[in-house]
């Protein structure tokens, strides 16, 4: 793999690893919990990260249609930590496969987003996908912290 794409992949892996670690540390009951209306659960965040990466890297860059249902990602419930980790692992493998096929000249090649018809470069897609994953990885970390604070507060009140 070209070192640029290797570095890119390492950044994605670092974000995925942080999520995987969080999934291993949090109880199953936390995965579908949300602190309030219009806030995503940990389950929904991971499913959405997977779906978005697959869409941007697969559908847009590789032209490999995924059949993504974006709205369903946010309604996702019931997955175990292991199932969510498997999704991240699958994304790792898929991304590596696509990145292995790219060259540096390809960063300026144009692609069209099937969702909105917008014309973008492969470089833009890669930047957007990394930014999007980082944003939601941060949301994931905050949700884990909120769960932990909730648990501590409930225990202190004799409800946990």
N, C-alpha and C positions, 0 to 999 in steps of 0.2 A: 504494500500500500504506500502511496506517495505520502511523504511526511506531513504535508498540510492536512490531508484527510485522516492520517493517523492521529495527529493532534486534535482534530475536530472530534474524532471518535473517542479519544481519551476524555474530553470534556463531557460528552454525553454519558460515558460510562461512570464518571465521577458523580454526576447527578443521579443516575439510576442506582448507583451503589448507596448513596445517601437515603434514597427511598426504600431500597431493599432492607437496609439496616433498621429504618423506622418500622417497617412492616414486621420485622422479627421481634421488635421490642414492645409492640403495642398489642393489647388483647383483641380477640376477634370482635368483641362487642363494640370496639371503637371504630371499626372499619366502615360501618354504615351510619355512624353518628354524625350529626351536623349541629353546630352551635346555634344555628338560627335559620330563619327562612332565607331562601335564595343564597345559601352557602352550601358549597359542595362537600360531600363526605370524602373521606380518604379513598374509599372504593371508587367513587366517581372520578376523583382526580387522577388516579393511576390509569383507569380505563381511558380517560380522555387524553392523557399524555401518550399512551400507546396509540390511540386512534389518530391523533394529530401527527405524530412522527410517521406513522405508516402512510398517512395521506400525503404529507409534504414530501417525504423522501421517496415513497413508492409511487403514488398516483402522479404527482407532479414531476419529479425528477426522472424516475425510471419508466413512467408510462404504464405502470402495473396497477390496474384498477383493483381497489380493495373492497368496494361496496360499502364504504364507511357510512354509518348512521350516527352523525354527530350528536343529535338530540338524545339518542338512546344512551350515549356515553354518560351523560349527566344524570340519568335515571338508574344507572347500574347499582345493583345491590346484591348482597349475598355471597360475593366471592370471598374465598379464604385468603389469608396472607400468602400462602403457597401458590394459589392460582394467580394472584396479582404479580408475584415474583416471576412466575413462568411467562407472563405477558411481557414483562420487562426483559427477560432473557431472550424471548422471541424477537423483540424489537432490536436488541443488541445484535443478534445474528443477521437479521434482515438489513439493518443499517450497514453493518460491516460488508455484507455482500454487495450492496449498491455502491458504497464508497470505494470498494476495490475496483469497480469498473470505471471510475471517473479519472480524468486527467486534469491538469491545471488549466488548460485551454478551455475546458468544459465549463469553468466558472462563469464565463461570459455567454454561454449558450442560453438561448431563450426557451422558456417553457410557458405553457398556459395552464392556469389553475382551472381544473374542471368545475369547481364549485361556483366561481364567479367570472370566469373568462379572462381574468387579469393576466397580462403578459409580464413575466418576471424572469430574472436570470437564475441559473442554478446557484450562483453565489448568494443571491438574495434569499432563495429558499432555504439554503443551509443556515444562514444567519438567523432567519426568522424561526426556523425549527429549534435551533439551540436556545434562542431567547425565550421562546414559548415554553420549552421544557424547563428552563431555569426558573421562570416565573411560577409555574405550577409546582416545581420541587420546593420552592420557598413556601408556597401555600400549604403544601404537605407538611413541612416542618412546623409551621405555625399551628396547623390543626392538631398535630401530635402534642405540642406544648399546651394548647387549650384543653385537650383531653386530660393531660396529666394534671393541670391546675384544677379542672373540674373534679377529678378523682380525689385530689387532696382536700378540696373544700367539702365534698360530700362526706369523706371520712371524718373530717374534723367536726362535722355536724351530726355524726353518728348514723349516716345514711349509706355509707359506702360499703 
